[in-house]
Amino acid sequence: MSSSPPGAAISHSEVTNITAHGFWLLADDREYFVPFSDYPVFQNATVAQIYAVRRIGPTQFHWPQLDADIELEALERPEAYPLKFQ
């Protein structure tokens, strides 16, 4: 059985841009906009805190300094994951 060498990236993700309204998250080959209005935990975060994203699974992102998590599917289909209880 063969596996990837230690330290080999299995998937690519990074924050590519931050604006006054949110930031862009690149996951594999697709970019997602994360609006501050939907994710207020990032509103007053520093640039360094936003860029310090860790991918902790194939579909889960974590910002350790902010104790924030986002699932990829919530960015792909936000209508299925309302952030406010109705």
C-alpha positions as CSV (number, residue, x, y, z in Angstrom):
1,M,0.0,0.0,0.0
2,S,1.3,3.5,-0.9
3,S,0.4,6.8,0.6
4,S,1.4,10.4,-0.1
5,P,4.8,11.4,1.3
6,P,4.8,13.2,4.6
7,G,3.9,16.9,4.1
8,A,2.4,16.4,0.7
9,A,-0.7,18.6,0.2
10,I,-3.9,16.7,-0.5
11,S,-6.0,19.7,-1.2
12,H,-5.4,23.4,-1.7
13,S,-7.1,26.2,0.2
14,E,-6.3,29.8,1.0
15,V,-7.8,33.2,1.5
16,T,-7.1,35.1,-1.7
17,N,-8.6,38.5,-1.1
18,I,-10.3,40.6,1.6
19,T,-12.7,43.4,0.9
20,A,-14.8,45.7,3.1
21,H,-17.7,43.3,2.6
22,G,-16.0,39.9,3.1
23,F,-13.3,37.7,1.8
24,W,-12.6,35.1,-0.9
25,L,-11.7,31.6,0.0
26,L,-10.1,29.4,-2.6
27,A,-10.8,25.7,-2.1
28,D,-9.2,23.3,-4.5
29,D,-10.1,25.0,-7.9
30,R,-13.1,27.1,-6.8
31,E,-13.4,30.4,-5.0
32,Y,-16.2,31.2,-2.5
33,F,-17.1,34.6,-1.2
34,V,-17.6,34.7,2.6
35,P,-19.6,37.9,3.4
36,F,-19.1,39.5,6.8
37,S,-22.9,40.1,6.9
38,D,-23.4,36.3,7.0
39,Y,-20.3,35.5,9.1
40,P,-19.9,38.4,11.6
41,V,-17.1,36.6,13.5
42,F,-14.8,37.8,10.8
43,Q,-16.1,41.5,10.7
44,N,-13.6,42.8,13.3
45,A,-10.9,40.2,12.7
46,T,-7.4,41.2,11.7
47,V,-6.1,40.4,8.2
48,A,-3.7,37.9,9.8
49,Q,-6.5,36.2,11.6
50,I,-8.5,35.8,8.4
51,Y,-5.6,34.5,6.5
52,A,-4.8,31.9,9.2
53,V,-7.3,29.4,7.8
54,R,-6.7,25.7,8.3
55,R,-8.4,23.0,6.3
56,I,-9.2,20.3,8.9
57,G,-11.0,18.0,6.6
58,P,-12.0,17.7,2.9
59,T,-15.0,20.0,3.5
60,Q,-14.2,21.9,6.7
61,F,-12.3,25.1,7.3
62,H,-11.2,26.4,10.7
63,W,-9.8,29.7,11.9
64,P,-8.1,28.8,15.2
65,Q,-7.5,32.4,16.4
66,L,-11.2,33.2,15.9
67,D,-12.6,29.8,17.0
68,A,-14.7,29.8,13.7
69,D,-15.5,27.0,11.4
70,I,-17.2,26.9,8.0
71,E,-18.3,23.8,6.0
72,L,-17.8,24.0,2.3
73,E,-21.4,23.0,1.6
74,A,-22.6,26.0,3.5
75,L,-20.7,28.2,1.0
76,E,-21.9,26.2,-2.0
77,R,-25.6,26.2,-0.9
78,P,-26.2,29.0,1.6
79,E,-29.9,28.7,1.2
80,A,-29.8,25.2,2.7
81,Y,-27.9,26.5,5.8
82,P,-29.7,29.5,7.2
83,L,-27.6,31.3,9.8
84,K,-30.6,32.5,11.8
85,F,-33.2,30.3,13.5
86,Q,-36.6,30.9,12.0
